[in-house]
Amino acid sequence: MDCIFCRIISGEIPSTAVYSDEKVFAFRDINPQAPVHVLVVPREHISSADEIDGENSNAVAAVFEAIPKIAAKEGLTNGYRVVNNCGEDGCQSVKHIHFHLLGGKKLSEKMD
């Protein structure tokens, strides 16, 4: 498989990891859109939100269980945003489901 996030998870491509457990890996975005911008991914390869089903939804649940731990570790005590881009029109740039954890400042109400 030639998935860049799978290669980051395996350590083949370096990243700045901020969290890791048996189901989830999180690392700093190389093009941050906020003072804190972490990508949170399941270790299991799921192409997009469209591919979530009864057999793999536990991997996505593990991501959402990890997000509050990551946010606390990053000092996001006053709130944060979690974003998922799905498909071409949603600007999904990597075909491995991932969630952007953004915070560290008051974020805009606009989502465009």
N, C-alpha and C positions, 0 to 999 in steps of 0.2 A: 504494500500500500504506500502511496506517495503523499500522505497527508502530513502537512507541516506540523500540525498540532500533535499528531501521534509521534512524530520524530522529536518534538520538544519534550513530550511526556517521557519518552524513552531515554532522554538525555543525549540523543544524537546531535541535536541542535541546542546550543546553549540558550538559557533564559535566566531571568532573575526570579527565581521561585519565591513565593511568599507563603504557600501552604501546600501540603501534600499529605494524603492519606491513601488507603487502599483503593478508593473509588474516585477521588477528586485530585486534580492538580490545578494550582493557581499561580499565575506569574504576571509580572508587570507588562503592560502594553508598551510596545516600542514607539508608539505615536500617541502619547497620553492626551486625552481631551479634558482632563481635570487634574487637580493636584494628586489625587489618588485615582489611578485607572488600572484595575487588575482584571485580567481575563481568567474566568473560572470555567474549567472544562471537566467533563467526566473522562476518566481514563478509557472507558469503553467508547469505541468509535460509533457515533450516531451522526449521520450527515447533517441533519437540520431538525428543527422543531416539527416539521412535517413527518419525520420518521419516528417520533415517539409513539410507542405502543405498550401494551401490557407486558411484553417481555423485557423491555429496556427502561421503562419509566422509573424503576428503582435507581438507576444511575443518575437521572435528572433530580430525583428526590434527594439523593446524597449531595448534589451540588447545592441545592437550596438549604440543606441542613448545614453545610459548610459556610455558606455566605455570611451569616451573622458572626461566626467565629473569626472569619477573615476581616470583616468590617471592624470588629472590636480590636483585633490585633493592629489594624491600620489607624486606629484612633478616630473612627467615624462615629462618634458618640451623638452627633446631632442630626444624623440621617445620611442617607445615600440613595443612589438609584441603581437599579439592575435592569439591563437592556439586553434583548436578544434580537439579532437581525436574522430574518429567514428568507431565503431565496434571493433571486436577482433584484427584484423591485425593493426588497427590504435591505439591500446592500450587504448581504452576507458575503464576506470576502474569503472566508475559509470554510470549506464544506465539512466541518466537524463542529457540532453544536457547541456554542460557547456563550457565556454570559459576561457582559461588561459590568463590573462593579465600579461605580463612579462616585466620587465624593471629595471631601476636603475643602469645600467651599459651598456657598449657596448656589445651587444650580438653577439654570433658567427654567421657567415653566414651559417654554416652547420645546417641542420634541421634533422639530423639523431639522 
